Amino acid sequence: MRDIVFGFGGDTGIEDPSVLLRAAVQADEDGLDLVSVADHPYIGGNLDAYSAIGFLLGRTRQLAGLVNVTNLPTRPAPMLSRAVTSLSALSGGRVVLGMGAGGRLGRIATMGVPLLTPGAAVEAFEEAIVLVKALSGGGRPVTFEGRHYRVDQVEPAPVPAPAVWTGSVGPRSLAVTGRVADGWIPGHAADWLSERYRTSRLVIDEAAAAGRDPGEIRTIFNFPGAITERPLAATRDRDGRWVGGSVDQWVEELTGAVLDHGASGFTLFSPGGGEYGLTALRRWGLDIAPAIREAVEKERAAA
């Protein structure tokens, strides 16, 4: 996947799935990198996230699929590994594995899975990432005996594991990201200027430093905002949150995020929820993303 990733959040409403398909096909044609879908299986009006990703990968050529993030308690790690390695094999590697401990444990339990304590959910989260990676990439049969997952002499898939990006929020799950994940999606749409990002990234880096280079863990921001025809007088609200702006304002802001704050990517979401309009999505793919890549490349070449 590219050095800087540009994606969009897709609407998984089941009543009119053609909306998601049209957006994904256009994004693929416009050179975007990623389509992101949410995973809330307890909501009857949503498409199943992995079914949606599989369908979209079959209708696109370059776009990668990300479940942002996988509802882990309802998707046992050994079967999740089989699902993502199969999607990777079928799509030529166009899959990123989004992982989370489970932010709505009570709602998740209504699906018939055990109700975990927050601490147990984080333990299962770490075990799942380790196991998914162990069951990928070939090699000898895997035996794993954790508190939450156990497998006995299971043959790994010959396909490499996809990159694992987490939606960690609390300190324990952030530390898991530092130990075993490949990327991090800050929660609550926190961006590089927020206190949440600064304090959270510190936890990740400290956990990673015990055995790996913290710089290997990418930060990909879920980034809501409006793309306007004209420049806005203020691109952030009173609380410091980005609200959007013109194409030039987006390019300036996000170029700075990459060069000054180490951002690795951005997933565009509608500021009001739901699907982003196709016109705005086209500006994201054809005007904003290429301009940021060009600006970053020039700055790095001159450094």
Backbone torsions as a table, in degrees:
resi	resn	phi	psi	omega
1	MET	NA	151.4	-174.2
2	ARG	-62.0	161.6	179.9
3	ASP	-59.6	-42.2	175.4
4	ILE	-117.0	124.6	-174.3
5	VAL	-103.3	133.9	175.8
6	PHE	-122.9	121.3	-179.8
7	GLY	-133.8	-174.2	176.9
8	PHE	-145.3	152.8	177.5
9	GLY	-90.1	123.9	-176.4
10	GLY	-95.4	150.3	178.7
11	ASP	-84.3	122.2	-176.5
12	THR	-101.8	25.1	176.0
13	GLY	-59.8	133.2	-173.3
14	ILE	-82.0	-17.9	-175.9
15	GLU	-70.2	-34.3	179.1
16	ASP	-139.0	74.8	-178.5
17	PRO	-66.5	-12.0	178.6
18	SER	-63.9	-25.2	177.6
19	VAL	-61.5	-47.4	179.0
20	LEU	-65.2	-41.9	-179.1
21	LEU	-63.4	-45.4	179.9
22	ARG	-60.3	-43.1	-179.4
23	ALA	-64.4	-41.7	-179.0
24	ALA	-66.4	-42.2	179.5
25	VAL	-63.7	-43.4	178.4
26	GLN	-64.4	-44.6	179.7
27	ALA	-59.7	-38.9	178.2
28	ASP	-63.5	-44.5	179.7
29	GLU	-66.1	-32.8	-176.4
30	ASP	-85.6	-2.2	175.1
31	GLY	91.2	12.2	174.4
32	LEU	-70.3	163.0	-171.3
33	ASP	-99.9	-25.7	-162.2
34	LEU	-151.0	139.8	166.9
35	VAL	-114.9	131.7	-176.3
36	SER	-115.5	131.8	176.8
37	VAL	-128.2	147.9	-179.9
38	ALA	-82.7	160.8	-178.3
39	ASP	-127.8	91.7	177.9
40	HIS	-128.4	77.6	-172.0
41	PRO	-66.9	-14.3	178.6
42	TYR	-81.0	-2.8	176.4
43	ILE	-99.6	113.2	-174.1
44	GLY	-66.7	-21.5	-178.7
45	GLY	-84.1	3.0	-178.9
46	ASN	-103.4	146.5	167.3
47	LEU	-66.5	149.1	169.8
48	ASP	-63.8	129.5	-171.0
49	ALA	-61.2	-45.2	-176.7
50	TYR	-75.0	-30.6	172.2
51	SER	-63.8	-42.3	179.6
52	ALA	-63.5	-46.1	179.8
53	ILE	-60.9	-44.9	179.5
54	GLY	-59.3	-42.2	179.2
55	PHE	-64.3	-44.4	-178.3
56	LEU	-66.4	-38.1	178.0
57	LEU	-62.7	-33.2	178.8
58	GLY	-73.5	-17.3	-178.4
59	ARG	-106.1	3.1	-179.5
60	THR	-128.1	169.0	-175.7
61	ARG	-115.4	-31.3	-175.6
62	GLN	-122.9	-22.5	-174.3
63	LEU	-67.6	132.3	173.8
64	ALA	-91.4	157.1	-179.7
65	GLY	-112.4	137.8	178.7
66	LEU	-135.2	125.4	168.9
67	VAL	-89.2	116.9	-165.3
68	ASN	-117.3	85.5	-4.5
69	VAL	-118.3	164.8	-177.8
70	THR	-59.2	133.3	176.8
71	ASN	-79.4	83.4	-167.9
72	LEU	-57.4	-44.2	-177.2
73	PRO	-57.5	-25.7	-179.8
74	THR	-94.4	-0.8	-177.6
75	ARG	-132.3	88.3	-176.2
76	PRO	-53.2	139.4	-171.2
77	ALA	-55.2	-43.1	-179.8
78	PRO	-61.5	-40.7	178.4
79	MET	-74.1	-32.8	175.3
80	LEU	-61.9	-40.8	177.2
81	SER	-60.1	-44.2	178.4
82	ARG	-62.2	-39.3	-178.6
83	ALA	-64.8	-47.7	-174.4
84	VAL	-74.7	-33.7	176.6
85	THR	-70.1	-33.4	176.4
86	SER	-67.0	-45.3	177.5
87	LEU	-61.6	-38.4	178.4
88	SER	-63.8	-43.9	179.3
89	ALA	-64.1	-41.0	-177.8
90	LEU	-71.4	-28.4	-173.3
91	SER	-105.9	0.7	-176.3
92	GLY	75.0	33.8	175.5
93	GLY	87.2	15.9	-175.0
94	ARG	-90.3	54.2	-179.1
95	VAL	-138.0	138.0	168.2
96	VAL	-120.2	136.3	-179.0
97	LEU	-95.6	107.5	174.0
98	GLY	-86.2	133.1	-175.0
99	MET	-131.8	141.0	175.2
100	GLY	-145.2	156.4	-179.7
101	ALA	-73.7	-22.8	-177.7
102	GLY	113.5	104.3	-174.4
103	GLY	-87.0	-14.0	-177.8
104	ARG	-129.9	68.4	-170.3
105	LEU	-61.9	-34.9	177.8
106	GLY	-64.6	-45.3	177.4
107	ARG	-64.9	-39.4	-179.7
108	ILE	-61.8	-39.3	-178.5
109	ALA	-63.9	-21.8	178.1
110	THR	-67.4	-14.1	177.9
111	MET	-83.3	3.2	176.9
112	GLY	93.7	11.2	176.6
113	VAL	-99.6	158.1	-178.9
114	PRO	-60.2	144.2	175.3
115	LEU	-81.6	112.6	-178.5
116	LEU	-92.1	148.8	167.9
117	THR	-72.0	158.1	177.1
118	PRO	-54.9	-39.8	179.7
119	GLY	-64.9	-43.2	178.2
120	ALA	-65.7	-36.0	178.9
121	ALA	-62.6	-38.8	177.9
122	VAL	-68.9	-39.4	176.1
123	GLU	-59.9	-45.7	179.4
124	ALA	-64.3	-36.8	177.9
125	PHE	-58.5	-49.1	-179.8
126	GLU	-66.7	-44.4	178.1
127	GLU	-58.3	-40.5	-177.3
128	ALA	-63.8	-43.5	179.4
129	ILE	-62.4	-45.7	179.1
130	VAL	-60.4	-43.5	-176.7
131	LEU	-70.4	-41.6	177.8
132	VAL	-58.2	-42.6	179.0
133	LYS	-68.3	-38.6	-179.6
134	ALA	-65.1	-31.5	-178.1
135	LEU	-89.8	19.9	179.4
136	SER	-129.2	157.3	172.0
137	GLY	84.3	10.3	177.6
138	GLY	75.8	-167.8	-179.8
139	GLY	102.5	-165.3	-176.0
140	ARG	-74.5	158.1	175.5
141	PRO	-55.6	146.7	-173.0
142	VAL	-105.4	129.3	167.7
143	THR	-115.8	127.5	-176.6
144	PHE	-136.4	128.1	179.6
145	GLU	-127.0	91.8	176.5
146	GLY	-105.3	-174.8	177.4
147	ARG	-75.9	-26.9	-173.7
148	HIS	-117.0	-24.0	179.9
149	TYR	-131.1	138.8	176.3
150	ARG	-140.7	128.0	172.7
151	VAL	-131.0	151.8	-175.0
152	ASP	-127.4	107.6	175.0
153	GLN	54.1	50.8	178.7
154	VAL	-91.9	131.2	-178.5
155	GLU	-73.6	127.0	177.7
156	PRO	-70.7	152.5	170.9
157	ALA	-69.4	145.7	179.7
158	PRO	-75.0	-1.2	-177.8
159	VAL	-91.0	135.1	177.6
160	PRO	-60.8	150.0	175.4
161	ALA	-67.0	141.3	173.9
162	PRO	-69.3	164.5	172.9
163	ALA	-59.7	141.5	-179.7
164	VAL	-108.7	117.3	175.3
165	TRP	-111.4	133.0	-177.4
166	THR	-106.4	158.7	173.2
167	GLY	-107.2	39.0	-175.4
168	SER	-61.2	142.7	178.8
169	VAL	-126.1	-53.6	-178.0
170	GLY	-76.6	163.5	-174.9
171	PRO	-61.5	-35.7	-179.2
172	ARG	-69.8	-42.0	178.9
173	SER	-73.7	-30.1	174.2
174	LEU	-63.1	-39.8	177.6
175	ALA	-64.8	-36.5	175.0
176	VAL	-59.8	-43.5	177.5
177	THR	-56.7	-44.0	179.2
178	GLY	-63.6	-33.5	-177.5
179	ARG	-80.6	-40.2	-166.4
180	VAL	-133.4	-6.0	-175.7
181	ALA	-97.8	171.9	-178.3
182	ASP	-110.4	-14.7	-178.7
183	GLY	-160.4	164.7	-177.3
184	TRP	-137.7	134.4	175.6
185	ILE	-110.2	103.8	-177.6
186	PRO	-57.3	137.3	-178.4
187	GLY	-78.5	163.8	177.1
188	HIS	59.8	29.5	179.9
189	ALA	53.0	32.3	177.0
190	ALA	-67.2	137.9	176.9
191	ASP	-114.5	-175.0	-170.0
192	TRP	-67.2	-14.1	178.4
193	LEU	-95.6	-3.1	-174.1
194	SER	-87.3	152.3	174.9
195	GLU	-65.0	-37.2	178.9
196	ARG	-57.5	-45.8	179.7
197	TYR	-62.6	-47.9	-175.0
198	ARG	-61.5	-45.8	-178.0
199	THR	-72.6	-34.8	-178.8
200	SER	-71.8	-43.3	-179.2
201	ARG	-63.6	-32.1	177.7
202	LEU	-61.8	-41.1	178.4
203	VAL	-62.7	-44.2	178.7
204	ILE	-59.9	-48.6	-176.4
205	ASP	-64.8	-38.3	179.1
206	GLU	-66.9	-39.2	177.9
207	ALA	-68.2	-37.2	-179.5
208	ALA	-70.2	-34.5	-173.6
209	ALA	-62.1	-17.6	179.8
210	ALA	-69.1	-21.5	-178.4
211	GLY	-155.3	6.1	-177.8
212	ARG	-157.1	173.6	178.8
213	ASP	-84.4	116.7	179.4
214	PRO	-56.7	-28.2	-179.3
215	GLY	-66.3	-13.2	178.3
216	GLU	-75.6	-15.8	-176.9
217	ILE	-92.3	111.1	-175.6
218	ARG	-76.0	153.8	172.7
219	THR	-117.3	120.4	-178.5
220	ILE	-119.7	118.9	-171.5
221	PHE	-93.4	129.7	164.2
222	ASN	-74.1	120.5	-164.5
223	PHE	-131.7	92.7	176.4
224	PRO	-80.0	147.8	177.6
225	GLY	169.2	156.2	-179.9
226	ALA	-91.7	141.1	173.5
227	ILE	-103.1	110.6	-171.1
228	THR	-102.6	158.4	178.0
229	GLU	-68.3	-39.0	-176.8
230	ARG	-116.6	156.6	177.8
231	PRO	-61.6	145.9	175.3
232	LEU	-93.7	148.6	178.0
233	ALA	-65.1	-33.0	178.6
234	ALA	-138.3	124.9	-178.5
235	THR	-92.2	-5.0	177.0
236	ARG	-130.0	150.4	-179.8
237	ASP	-85.3	-172.9	-176.9
238	ARG	-62.6	-27.5	179.6
239	ASP	-87.2	2.4	179.4
240	GLY	86.3	6.4	179.8
241	ARG	-83.1	139.0	177.3
242	TRP	-64.3	131.8	177.8
243	VAL	-112.9	-14.3	178.3
244	GLY	121.1	-166.4	-178.9
245	GLY	163.8	-165.8	179.5
246	SER	-74.2	172.3	177.8
247	VAL	-56.0	-46.0	-179.2
248	ASP	-63.2	-37.5	179.2
249	GLN	-68.0	-39.7	175.0
250	TRP	-61.6	-45.6	-177.3
251	VAL	-62.1	-44.2	-180.0
252	GLU	-63.2	-46.2	-177.1
253	GLU	-64.2	-47.8	-174.1
254	LEU	-77.1	-28.7	173.0
255	THR	-62.9	-42.2	175.8
256	GLY	-63.7	-35.6	178.4
257	ALA	-62.3	-38.9	179.4
258	VAL	-72.1	-49.5	-172.6
259	LEU	-76.3	-36.0	-173.6
260	ASP	-100.9	-19.6	-174.2
261	HIS	-128.6	4.7	173.7
262	GLY	73.2	22.0	178.1
263	ALA	-63.2	140.2	179.4
264	SER	-107.1	-12.0	-179.2
265	GLY	178.2	170.1	-174.9
266	PHE	-144.9	132.0	174.5
267	THR	-112.6	114.6	-175.0
268	LEU	-78.1	130.3	175.3
269	PHE	-124.7	150.9	174.8
270	SER	-64.4	135.6	-179.1
271	PRO	-64.7	-21.9	-179.5
272	GLY	-105.1	9.1	-175.2
273	GLY	83.8	169.3	-179.5
274	GLY	79.6	-163.7	-174.4
275	GLU	-84.0	140.8	174.3
276	TYR	-77.1	140.8	178.8
277	GLY	-62.3	148.9	-176.5
278	LEU	-65.6	-31.1	178.8
279	THR	-66.1	-46.3	178.0
280	ALA	-65.4	-38.9	178.9
281	LEU	-62.9	-36.5	178.2
282	ARG	-67.7	-38.3	175.3
283	ARG	-62.8	-38.4	177.4
284	TRP	-60.7	-45.0	-175.7
285	GLY	-80.4	-36.8	-173.8
286	LEU	-98.6	-27.3	-175.7
287	ASP	-107.8	-49.4	-171.8
288	ILE	-79.6	-54.2	-175.2
289	ALA	-58.9	-49.0	-179.8
290	PRO	-63.5	-36.1	-179.5
291	ALA	-66.5	-37.7	178.0
292	ILE	-67.0	-44.9	179.2
293	ARG	-59.7	-42.6	179.9
294	GLU	-64.6	-44.7	-179.4
295	ALA	-64.0	-41.0	179.5
296	VAL	-65.5	-42.9	-179.8
297	GLU	-62.1	-41.0	179.2
298	LYS	-64.7	-43.8	-178.6
299	GLU	-65.0	-42.3	-179.1
300	ARG	-69.5	-34.8	178.5
301	ALA	-69.2	-30.9	-179.0
302	ALA	-82.8	-16.0	-176.0
303	ALA	-72.4	NA	NA
